[in-house]
């Protein structure tokens, strides 16, 4: 079916259609509708963000395997992880993954963005993107040279500080790491407490921070439970979107532009379903080729984490509260009345950034410290007092792919990440675990430690640690780069995030990152959408 016969005169028309109301889409919907001059349609495949656990910071544990707000993808068997499939939670609700994520506000290193610029992406160096981080931010500590206040996105200090997180910071300092009060400041290296995207003990997703203030605008239409089926083309110009809402198949026309903001998995999937992607793949599934773009779905990257679990000598962990009916009930009441306590914590209280080799210019490992423990994230907490610290390799070399399995938009795509497929990735994870163990064995933590539960002292050599990484390594939920920005043959979008070779179509989300940033991805995706909003409005003049 070609686009000319798909759109009817009766189909509604908007200046902009945004597909995906996640970390980027909600930002775009706010900014593109703000001046009142443009009509905007925002399509979201999932429901409204009405689930109460979305708004409770610790609620991410309840949403981990909730298919009503989570795509719950799986990778293909990972060759370097003993053929295991790795669970890939992604948000499917207003706010997208910012409604189910771990709430940490980490921008990455200045060098990350300078590397993007050095790859030929003019306008994406650190000095170029800093104003957009600041524009987005409402920093609890106030404005400064590196931080903004008054923006839509609240960035707050931890409400609850616990003795284990403090002891972890002290232990890391004892091993030689500097104390760092601001991972988003002049330097990232060091140990300290994370800041979070929360306001007064509640999650500040982009649906809350950006879409909330814009919902009542007459020129913004928000459609939930609306799954994008394909972009409609006239020649090589994107002119509309076909989407399914319940049993109804609907279409809308875009006068100016269509913006895909469906994330690193769903944006390339939708491009491929629409005829923009590797021609052999599209033909295999009976999809007419609009443009052969080999790079769509190419270069997938993700951060892997490997967790160490410790048994605590004191009943001061979240495990002890959750597993005690009276304490659990009191904690719920404490949060309901005062917005304080365990329910306010993020997926990391303390953190650390360090180098596995003195030859490196900047940290290549991030540690997330958590005052609780479990066999798998999102599952029942251990019945003993436990805490967790994980290593995450910040700049993996491994690259994978995202390819549709079918022309049916409801069929999950084939995800191959190829974790630890290079020697650097394998070595960095092992060295990171060795350094983390030194921290966990430092004097400041000794009063709190009974023993190491997982992997335990039986695992000690480099070969045994590597085997542990293969056995237990998992995602830390940062897929990127499947619609990569650049100038080379495999780049999907240009520096203004326009799909190369196509008119009227952009991609604005984590999929455009040339490579992974050295930290959590939510803040950079919001920055990308802020910058893209300015570019889109400039190009409309």
Protein Blocks (a to p, Z undefined) as FASTA:
>chain_A
ZZklmpcfklccdfbdcehjafklmmmmmmmmmnopaccddddfbdcdkbfklmpmklmm
mmmmgcklogkiacdddfkloopacdddddddehijmlmmnoiacebjfklmmmmmmnop
ghiafklmmmmmmmmpccfkbpafkbcehiabdcdddfbdcfklmmmmmmmmmnopacdf
bfklmbfgdcdddddddeehiacdfklmmmmmmmmpmkbccdehiacfbdcdehjacfbd
cddehjbccddddfkbccddebjklmmmmmmmnopacfklmmmnopacfbdcfkgopaia
cddddddddddfbdcbfklmmmpmklmmmmmmmmmmnopajklpccbfbdcdddfbfkbm
bdcbdcdddfbdcfbghiacdfbdcdddddddfbdfbdcddddfbfbfklccdddekgak
bfklmmmmmmmmmmmmmmmmpmklmmmpfbdfbgojklmbfmlmmmmmmmmgccehiagh
klcccjbfklmbdfkopaehiahiacddfklpmbacebdfklmmmmmmmmmmmmmmmmmZ
Z
